[in-house]
Amino acid sequence: MTYRQRVAGPAGRAIPSAYTVTAYEPDSQLASEATADLSGPTTAAV
């Protein structure tokens, strides 16, 4: 599933952003991949 959001950019302007959850296990793991923004390609929390 892809989630869309708007993040603060230069001079407070909103920048469109989207990410897809690539792995999820309740209480243990969450990983995502950026699909339409400048924040970075992959994140993970364990």
C-alpha positions in Angstrom: 0.0 0.0 0.0 1.3 3.5 -0.9 0.8 6.4 1.5 0.8 10.0 0.2 1.7 13.0 2.4 3.1 16.5 2.1 6.3 17.5 3.9 7.8 20.9 4.7 10.3 22.0 2.1 12.4 25.1 1.5 10.7 28.4 2.7 7.9 26.3 4.3 6.5 25.2 1.0 4.8 21.8 0.9 6.4 19.1 -1.1 4.5 16.0 -2.2 5.8 12.8 -0.8 4.9 9.1 -1.0 6.1 5.9 0.5 5.3 2.2 0.4 5.5 -0.1 3.4 7.8 -3.0 2.4 7.8 -5.0 5.7 5.7 -4.9 8.8 5.5 -7.2 11.9 3.5 -5.9 14.8 5.7 -4.7 17.8 8.9 -5.7 16.0 9.6 -4.3 12.5 8.5 -1.5 10.1 10.3 -0.8 6.8 9.4 1.6 4.0 10.6 2.8 0.6 10.2 6.3 -0.7 8.5 6.4 -4.0 8.0 10.1 -4.8 10.1 12.4 -2.6 13.5 13.7 -1.9 13.9 12.4 1.7 15.7 9.2 0.9 15.1 5.8 -0.7 14.7 3.3 2.2 14.0 3.4 6.0 13.6 0.7 8.6 12.8 0.5 12.3 13.2 -2.6 14.4 
